[in-house]
Amino acid sequence: MPKVEIYTWQLCPFCIRAKALLESKGVVYQEYSIDGDQDARLAMADRANGRTTLPQIFIDNQSIGGCDELHDLERACQLDVLLGLAD
């Protein structure tokens, strides 16, 4: 399975929704909770091509974007392919 990483805030509803989708697929992910950590947020933004919104999701170091983009991939039947879950 590819490496999945997600930058979050603890009470962010979009973060919770993105994690729920990943968990529903049985995906193990590395979470970086960056509540109040400006240095971590700057590092995330650098890695995410300047994006500062949360969550920010990476699959095998590829920036996927946030919750909306993750769900867009799911609706387009492309998320399973990225996660190595497609037949």
Summary of the structure (lengths in Angstrom):
residues: 87
radius of gyration: 12.3
end to end distance: 13.2
largest distance: 40.8
contacts: 240
relative contact order: 0.24
helix: 40%
strand: 20%
